[in-house]
Amino acid sequence: MRLKKIFSFLFFCLLLLNLVGCESFTRKFTRKSKKTDTAVEMVLAPEEYKGPNMTKEELYRQYFLYWKSWQDELINALTYKASLKKKIDCAQEALKNLVNMKRLLVPDAQKNFDAHISKLTDLLSCIKSDVYGTNDARNLASAERIKSGIQQGFIYPKIRNYLK
């Protein structure tokens, strides 16, 4: 019994010394935040992405493929009475790719290309002014004529000697 009291007294003293320890009692039992209070400053340096190095041939073929897919999408939008926004977006993207194709050609071939670009620009303005889609049949015929004209005259095998 006496040994039990001595053991409990020693245990209590060790526990008390351990709780008191080096730090103050209040600091030892207060909850510490898990976040760091210092804010990390981000430094963003602009970098220009050059992209893969492509030859003029590859770029022309890529722009031609993009133009053809957007032109087909425009024809589908006109055929199935899609929204005005869809028609305008398709025409603008097709026009953008035609302009990119034109930049890759020598000046003589660019002159022949200007007629097709102006036709597509006129078609785009007609689509923008046709809010209700009443002229979709006329615009569809025009889009198909533009597609066939460019495909006949500006496919890569015919134009390869005119690349810059």
C-alpha positions in Angstrom: 0.0 0.0 0.0 2.8 2.3 0.9 4.6 1.4 -2.3 1.4 2.2 -4.2 1.3 5.7 -2.7 4.9 6.4 -3.5 4.5 5.2 -7.0 1.4 7.4 -7.6 3.1 10.4 -6.0 6.2 10.0 -8.3 3.9 9.5 -11.3 2.0 12.6 -10.5 5.3 14.6 -10.1 6.6 13.4 -13.4 3.3 14.2 -15.1 3.4 17.7 -13.6 7.0 18.3 -14.7 6.2 17.1 -18.2 3.2 19.3 -18.5 5.0 22.4 -17.2 8.2 21.7 -19.3 10.2 24.4 -21.0 7.3 26.3 -22.6 4.7 28.2 -20.6 1.6 26.2 -19.8 -0.7 28.3 -21.9 1.5 28.2 -25.0 1.9 24.5 -24.7 -1.8 23.8 -24.9 -3.0 26.5 -27.3 -4.0 25.4 -30.8 -1.5 26.3 -33.5 -2.7 27.3 -36.9 -1.7 24.9 -39.7 -1.4 27.6 -42.3 1.7 29.6 -42.8 1.1 33.3 -42.3 3.6 34.4 -45.0 2.1 35.0 -48.4 3.9 33.5 -51.3 4.4 36.0 -54.1 4.0 34.6 -57.6 6.3 35.9 -60.3 4.9 35.4 -63.8 7.2 35.9 -66.6 5.5 36.0 -70.0 6.8 33.3 -72.4 6.0 33.1 -76.1 5.2 29.6 -77.3 6.7 29.1 -80.7 4.9 25.8 -81.4 6.3 23.1 -83.5 8.5 24.1 -86.4 6.5 23.3 -89.5 7.4 23.8 -93.1 5.4 26.0 -95.4 3.9 22.9 -97.0 2.7 21.5 -93.7 1.3 24.9 -92.7 -0.6 25.3 -96.0 -2.0 21.8 -95.8 -3.0 22.4 -92.2 -4.8 25.7 -93.0 -6.4 24.1 -96.0 -7.7 21.3 -93.9 -9.0 23.7 -91.3 -10.7 25.8 -93.9 -12.3 22.8 -95.5 -13.7 21.6 -92.2 -15.1 25.0 -91.3 -16.6 25.4 -94.8 -18.3 22.0 -94.4 -19.5 23.1 -91.0 -20.9 26.3 -92.5 -22.7 24.3 -95.3 -24.2 22.0 -92.6 -25.3 24.9 -90.5 -27.0 26.5 -93.5 -28.6 23.2 -94.6 -30.0 22.4 -91.2 -31.0 25.9 -90.1 -28.6 26.3 -87.3 -28.4 29.4 -85.1 -27.2 32.7 -86.5 -24.2 32.6 -84.2 -23.1 29.2 -85.4 -23.3 30.3 -89.0 -21.3 33.5 -88.3 -18.7 31.6 -86.3 -18.2 29.0 -89.1 -17.9 31.7 -91.8 -15.4 33.7 -89.7 -13.2 30.7 -89.0 -13.3 29.7 -92.7 -12.3 33.2 -93.6 -9.5 33.3 -91.0 -8.0 30.1 -92.4 -8.2 31.4 -96.0 -6.3 34.5 -95.0 -3.7 32.3 -93.4 -3.4 30.3 -96.6 -3.0 33.5 -98.6 -0.1 34.7 -96.5 1.9 31.6 -97.4 1.6 32.2 -101.2 3.7 34.3 -103.5 2.1 37.7 -104.6 1.0 36.4 -108.0 -1.0 33.6 -106.5 -2.3 35.9 -103.8 -4.1 38.0 -106.4 -6.0 34.9 -107.6 -6.9 34.1 -104.0 -8.3 37.6 -103.3 -11.4 36.9 -105.3 -12.3 33.9 -103.1 -11.6 35.8 -99.9 -13.9 38.7 -101.1 -16.7 36.1 -102.0 -16.4 34.6 -98.5 -16.4 38.1 -96.9 -19.6 39.0 -98.9 -21.2 35.7 -97.8 -20.3 36.5 -94.2 -22.0 39.9 -94.5 -25.1 38.3 -96.1 -25.3 35.8 -93.2 -24.9 38.6 -90.6 -27.7 40.6 -92.2 -30.0 37.6 -92.6 -31.2 37.4 -88.9 -34.2 35.1 -89.5 -32.5 32.7 -92.0 -34.8 33.6 -95.0 -31.9 33.5 -97.4 -30.3 30.3 -96.2 -30.8 28.6 -99.6 -29.0 31.4 -101.5 -26.2 31.5 -98.9 -25.9 27.7 -99.1 -25.5 27.8 -102.8 -22.9 30.5 -102.5 -21.0 28.6 -99.8 -20.9 25.5 -102.0 -19.6 27.5 -105.0 -16.9 29.0 -102.9 -15.9 25.6 -101.6 -15.7 24.0 -105.1 -13.8 27.0 -106.5 -11.1 26.8 -103.8 -10.9 23.0 -103.9 -10.4 23.1 -107.7 -7.8 25.8 -107.8 -5.9 25.8 -104.5 -5.3 22.2 -103.5 -1.7 21.6 -102.5 -0.5 19.7 -105.7 -1.6 22.6 -107.8 -0.3 25.4 -105.5 3.0 23.8 -104.2 5.2 25.8 -106.7 3.6 29.1 -105.5 4.5 28.8 -101.8 6.9 31.4 -100.4 
